[in-house]
Amino acid sequence: QVQLQESGPGLVKPSETLSLTCTVSGGSIIAYYWSWIRQPPGKGLEWIGHIHYSGKSNYNPSLKSRVTMSVDTSKNQFSLKLSSVTAADTAVYYCARNNFWSGSSGYALDVWGQGTTVTVSS
Amino acid sequence: DIQMTQSPSSLSASVGDRVSLSCRASQNIGTSLSWYQQKPGKAPKLLIYTASRLQSGVPSRFSGSGSGTDFTLTITSLQPEDFAAYYCQQSYSAPAFGQGTRLEIK
C-alpha cells in the first residue's frame, strides 16, 4: 500500500526558507495530485497547495507569494518550499495524496504522511 | 474563496450515542466534500468523500449526507475510539478545511 514520509529540518530561522520533501513508497507518484497541509499547534488544518506529477500546481491564495512546490518523478518525491518564514509558520506539516473516484465529484486526501514538526525560531 | 464553517466547535457525548456534526459552505460546492477524523498526535484519516461515500475500511456507523452548502457527518452508536476531532474539507475550488469539531466523552 502507498505510504508517504515527510523529511526536512525541524528548525528554521525567521526570514529563511522552509524546505520539506515527501517520499512516496509502495506506489507511483504518476497520475496523482499531491498535497501539502499544515497544522499549527492546537489549531486546525490549513491546505497549503497541491502539485500534479506533471508539475502543474495550485496554491492557497494566502500563501501563494511564498510557496513553491516541485516534483521529482525519478525519485518518487515531491517537495515544498516556503520562503520568508515567521513564527506563524510553526506547525506540523503533512503531505497527502489527492484521490478521485469514478463517478465522484471533487477529490479527497486518502493517504497521509505521519507529519513533521517544523519550528521557526532563532 | 469558499469558507467552511463547522458546528458545534465541540460536543460531549456518551458511548452508544448518535451524534451529528454539521459543515456549511459559504457557496454551493455540490458534493465536493470530505470528512476526516484526527486523533491527538496523528495524521487525519479520511472517512467520507463526495459528501456521502464511505472510504474503504471505515466502519458503517459513519455516514455523510448533504449537498450544495449544508452537510452532515453522523456517527451512530459512538464507540470509545470515535472520540476525536473531525474536519470537513471542500475540493470544489481552492481546497479549504472547516475549523473542526472536537468530540469529547461526556
Interface residues (C-beta under 8 A of the other chain):
Chain A: S35 I37 G44 L45 E46 W47 H50 N58 N60 P61 Y94 A96 N98 N99 W101 S104 S105 G106 Y107 A108 L109 D110 W112 G113 Q114 G115
Chain B: D1 I29 G30 T31 S32 L33 S34 Y36 Q38 K42 A43 P44 K45 L46 Y49 T50 R53 Q55 Y87 Q89 Q90 S91 Y92 A94 P95 A96 F97 G98 Q99 G100
